[in-house]
Amino acid sequence: MRKITCFLLDILQVIFIFSLFTLLKPLHFNLISNLGGRLGRNIGMKLPHRKRAYQNLKRAMPELSPKKQDEIVAGMFENLTRTLFEYVALPKIQVYSAASQVEVVGQEIIDQLRDDQKPAILFLAHLANWEIGTLAALQRGLILVQVYRKLNYPLTDKLVHWLHHRVASEVITKSQEGARQMILALKEGKHVSMLSDQKMNEGEWIPFFGLPAKTAPAGARLSLKYNCPFVPVRVERIEGTRFRVTYYPPLISHKKTEEEQLTDLLTQMNQLMENWIRERPEQWFWLHRRWPKGHKV
């Protein structure tokens, strides 16, 4: 019975996404985004999932007032649905055109990564529309391999895989086979992009908002093993459909052993992403189970 239910949900999800894509595709990017934002703000605060967002906010930033928490959670739902709707029109964005809605800081870092014929690992967080961070590199000529978490619904996953492929040179899933593909990509001098702010069950315990959090070590570990840059990429939604993408200099560790360097890089990574989130908390994905269930609010 469970398999049948999952299969039916999978089909319904695909029909919904495909219908939404077909309906919205002819519209202007701004209109698509604004429709999603309005829908998210009006519906999100009525969903039961909002409870997890409040729980995470209380864990991470207990100093916030109830009013501020409401503002952040409502803003999160608006940003999230904007981002989902924007997938339809991402290829329409010309990052480096005269009328671009995207400001890119650190273009020289992208150019260096593109021209030095060496591999690199880029890490991002689920902030604003994170896909625009990789789109900015792709449209500047960077060969980019994007890593994403495979969905539990096979048909929906194939559709999402296709959507990801529209903003990256190659797309691979997080898995043992995906890990082999990542290594091959680095050996070929390509650039791997990954989201590094989610919980990884087999990850390392690294502080995040002052709390122990399982942190994905793959990106930092591969950067050490293959001596390639570990580059932070930040995306901000400045206002509505205006964005800022910032490419930072690679993180560097001066610790002695490789394990100490790994812990240091992961600590730097989490601290950096925490700073980004604190500056624009309404743009982060607070619905994720980032901290252990046993931690008391």
C-alpha positions in Angstrom: 0.0 0.0 0.0 2.9 2.4 0.9 4.5 1.7 -2.5 1.3 2.5 -4.3 0.8 5.7 -2.4 4.4 6.9 -3.1 3.9 6.0 -6.8 0.7 8.0 -7.0 2.3 11.0 -5.1 5.2 10.8 -7.6 2.9 11.0 -10.6 0.9 13.9 -9.0 4.1 15.8 -8.3 5.3 15.4 -11.8 2.0 16.5 -13.3 1.9 19.5 -11.0 5.5 20.6 -11.7 5.1 20.1 -15.5 1.7 21.9 -15.5 3.2 24.8 -13.5 6.2 24.9 -15.9 4.0 25.0 -19.0 1.7 27.7 -17.5 4.5 30.0 -16.3 7.1 29.6 -19.0 5.8 32.3 -21.3 5.7 34.9 -18.5 8.5 37.4 -17.6 10.9 36.3 -14.8 9.8 39.1 -12.5 6.1 38.1 -12.8 6.8 34.5 -12.2 8.9 35.2 -9.1 6.3 37.7 -7.7 3.5 35.2 -8.1 5.5 32.6 -6.2 6.4 35.0 -3.5 2.8 36.1 -2.9 1.6 32.5 -2.9 4.3 31.5 -0.4 3.7 34.3 2.0 -0.1 33.8 2.0 -0.1 30.0 2.3 3.2 29.2 4.1 2.2 30.5 7.5 -0.8 28.2 7.5 1.2 25.0 6.9 2.0 22.7 9.8 5.7 22.6 8.6 6.2 26.1 9.9 6.6 24.6 13.4 9.9 23.1 12.5 11.1 26.5 11.2 10.2 28.1 14.6 12.0 25.3 16.5 15.1 25.8 14.4 15.0 29.6 14.9 14.7 29.2 18.7 17.7 26.9 18.7 19.9 29.1 16.5 18.8 32.6 17.6 17.0 32.4 20.9 17.3 36.1 21.4 14.7 36.9 18.7 11.3 38.3 19.7 8.2 36.4 18.6 7.4 39.2 16.2 10.8 38.9 14.5 10.4 35.1 14.3 7.1 35.6 12.5 8.7 38.0 10.0 11.6 35.6 9.3 9.4 32.5 8.8 7.0 34.4 6.6 9.9 35.8 4.6 11.4 32.3 4.4 8.2 30.9 2.8 8.1 33.9 0.4 11.7 33.3 -0.7 11.3 29.6 -1.0 8.3 29.7 -3.3 9.9 32.5 -5.3 12.9 30.2 -5.8 10.8 27.3 -6.8 8.8 29.3 -9.3 12.1 30.9 -10.6 13.4 27.5 -11.7 11.0 27.8 -14.7 12.7 31.0 -16.0 16.3 30.7 -14.8 17.8 30.3 -18.3 16.2 33.6 -19.2 18.5 35.4 -16.8 21.5 36.9 -18.6 23.8 37.6 -15.6 26.3 39.8 -17.5 23.9 41.7 -19.7 23.6 45.5 -19.4 20.1 45.1 -17.9 21.0 42.3 -15.6 19.2 41.8 -12.3 22.3 40.1 -10.9 25.3 41.9 -9.4 28.4 39.7 -9.3 31.2 40.4 -6.8 34.5 38.6 -7.3 34.3 38.1 -11.1 38.1 37.9 -11.1 37.9 34.8 -8.9 35.6 33.1 -11.4 37.9 34.1 -14.2 40.9 32.7 -12.4 39.1 29.4 -11.8 38.1 29.3 -15.4 41.6 30.0 -16.8 44.0 28.2 -14.5 43.2 24.8 -15.9 42.9 23.4 -12.3 39.9 21.8 -10.5 38.1 23.5 -7.7 35.2 22.9 -5.3 32.5 25.6 -4.8 30.2 25.5 -1.8 27.0 27.3 -1.3 24.1 27.4 1.2 20.3 27.3 0.6 20.1 31.1 0.6 18.1 33.3 -1.7 18.0 31.6 -5.1 21.2 29.5 -4.7 21.1 28.4 -8.3 22.0 31.9 -9.5 25.4 31.4 -7.9 26.3 28.5 -10.2 24.5 30.3 -13.2 26.9 33.2 -12.7 29.9 30.9 -13.1 28.4 28.9 -16.0 27.7 32.0 -18.0 31.3 33.2 -17.5 32.6 30.0 -19.1 33.3 27.8 -16.0 32.8 24.1 -16.6 30.6 23.3 -13.7 29.5 20.0 -12.2 26.6 20.4 -9.8 26.0 17.9 -7.0 22.4 17.5 -5.6 20.6 15.3 -3.2 18.5 12.6 -5.0 14.8 12.7 -4.3 12.8 9.7 -3.0 10.4 9.9 -5.9 12.0 8.6 -9.1 9.8 10.4 -11.7 10.0 13.7 -9.8 13.8 13.2 -9.4 14.2 12.8 -13.2 12.3 16.1 -13.7 14.3 17.9 -11.0 17.5 16.5 -12.5 16.6 18.0 -15.9 15.9 21.4 -14.2 19.3 21.4 -12.6 20.9 20.5 -15.9 19.7 23.9 -17.3 22.1 25.8 -14.9 25.1 23.4 -14.9 27.4 21.7 -17.3 26.9 18.3 -15.6 24.7 17.1 -12.8 25.5 14.2 -10.4 23.6 12.9 -7.3 25.0 12.5 -3.8 25.8 8.7 -3.6 28.7 6.4 -3.8 28.6 6.5 -7.6 28.2 10.3 -7.3 31.4 10.4 -5.2 33.3 8.5 -7.9 32.0 11.0 -10.5 33.1 13.9 -8.4 36.6 12.5 -8.2 36.7 11.9 -11.9 35.5 15.5 -12.6 38.3 16.9 -10.3 40.9 14.7 -12.0 39.7 16.2 -15.4 40.1 19.7 -14.1 36.4 20.5 -13.7 34.7 22.5 -11.0 32.3 20.9 -8.6 29.5 22.9 -7.0 27.6 21.7 -3.9 25.2 22.8 -1.2 26.9 22.3 2.2 24.5 23.6 4.8 22.4 20.4 5.3 22.8 17.7 7.8 24.9 14.7 6.7 24.3 11.6 8.9 27.8 10.4 8.5 29.3 13.8 8.7 31.6 15.5 11.2 30.4 17.2 14.4 31.1 20.9 13.7 29.5 23.9 15.6 26.8 25.8 13.7 25.1 28.7 15.5 27.0 27.5 18.6 25.3 24.0 18.4 26.9 20.7 17.4 25.8 19.9 13.8 26.6 17.0 11.5 28.4 18.6 8.7 29.2 17.2 5.2 33.0 16.8 4.9 33.2 15.7 1.3 34.0 19.1 -0.3 36.7 20.0 2.2 38.2 16.5 2.2 38.4 16.4 -1.6 39.9 19.9 -1.7 42.7 18.7 0.7 43.3 15.4 -1.1 43.5 17.0 -4.6 45.0 20.3 -3.5 42.3 22.3 -5.1 40.6 25.6 -4.0 37.6 25.4 -1.6 35.6 28.4 -2.7 32.7 30.0 -0.8 29.8 31.3 -2.9 27.1 33.5 -1.5 23.8 34.5 -3.1 21.6 37.3 -1.7 18.2 38.4 -2.7 18.6 42.1 -2.5 15.0 43.0 -3.2 12.4 41.0 -5.1 14.1 39.8 -8.2 17.4 41.5 -7.7 20.4 39.4 -6.6 24.0 39.7 -5.5 26.4 36.8 -6.0 29.7 36.9 -4.2 32.7 34.7 -5.0 35.1 34.7 -2.1 38.8 33.8 -2.0 39.3 30.0 -1.2 39.4 29.0 2.4 42.8 28.0 3.7 43.9 26.1 6.7 47.4 26.4 8.3 46.9 23.4 10.7 49.5 20.6 10.7 47.8 17.3 10.1 45.2 16.6 7.4 42.5 15.8 10.0 43.1 19.1 11.8 43.0 20.9 8.4 39.7 19.2 7.6 38.1 20.3 10.9 39.5 23.8 10.5 38.0 24.1 7.0 34.6 22.8 8.0 34.6 25.1 11.0 35.5 28.1 8.8 32.8 27.0 6.3 30.0 26.7 9.0 31.0 30.0 10.5 30.9 31.8 7.2 27.5 30.4 6.3 26.2 31.2 9.8 27.3 34.9 9.2 25.4 34.9 5.9 22.3 33.5 7.5 22.4 35.9 10.4 22.5 38.8 8.0 19.5 37.6 5.9 17.8 35.0 8.0 14.5 35.1 6.1 16.4 33.8 3.0 17.6 30.5 4.5 15.8 27.1 4.5 14.8 26.9 8.2 12.6 23.8 7.5 15.6 21.4 7.4 16.4 19.2 10.4 19.9 20.7 10.9 20.4 19.9 14.6 19.9 16.7 16.6 16.4 16.1 17.8 17.6 15.7 21.4 18.8 19.3 21.6 16.5 21.3 23.9 15.2 24.7 22.8 
